[in-house]
Amino acid sequence: MAPILYMQSFSAPVRSVLMTAAALGIKLQQKVVDLSKQEHLTESFLKLNPQHTIPTLNDDGVVIWDSHAINAYLVGKYGKNDSLYPKDLAKRAIVDQRLHFDSGIIFSWLRNIAVSRPKT
Ligand SMILES: N[C@@H](CCC(=O)N[C@@H](CS)C(=O)NCC(=O)O)C(=O)O
């Protein structure tokens, strides 16, 4: 059975998982969790992911959240070669640097900008 991706398509982290799945040629069952309806705060979703974030992946009982961890898992499990996460340490370090830059800098900046935008 295809892994289940809890998602909403506006989310940049969700889109990174969708792009990784497309690059790997794998199908994901997409289940929308509507943040505007607070579906991420329901008891059942909190049981799955107490950090209540999308994307969250359920691969036959293996539950992972955070797009970076999900992407690494998908590449490790379904990648047919090392093109997305090279074995060569110098090349891998560049991928890791970009992942940490996104995780530590870009996403929090973008979220702050999105949250603080003036209401019209
Ligand atoms: N670092 C996380 C960020 C996930 C995240 O914050 N997702 C937002 C949507 S873009 C979310 O689920 N927000 C709801 C909440 O934090 O309660 C990742 O890469 O997956």
The ligand as an ORCA input file, in Angstrom:
! r2SCAN-3c Opt
* xyz 0 1
  N      10.123     22.008      9.729
  C       8.824     21.444      9.435
  C       7.803     22.563      9.350
  C       6.389     21.997      9.263
  C       5.362     23.085      9.477
  O       5.535     23.995     10.315
  N       4.251     22.979      8.720
  C       3.179     23.947      8.883
  C       2.459     24.117      7.551
  S       3.558     24.780      6.307
  C       2.177     23.410      9.903
  O       1.896     22.244      9.899
  N       1.683     24.284     10.777
  C       0.719     23.906     11.767
  C       1.255     23.923     13.179
  O       2.478     24.137     13.351
  O       0.466     23.742     14.098
  C       8.886     20.634      8.130
  O       9.817     20.869      7.335
  O       8.048     19.754      7.929
*
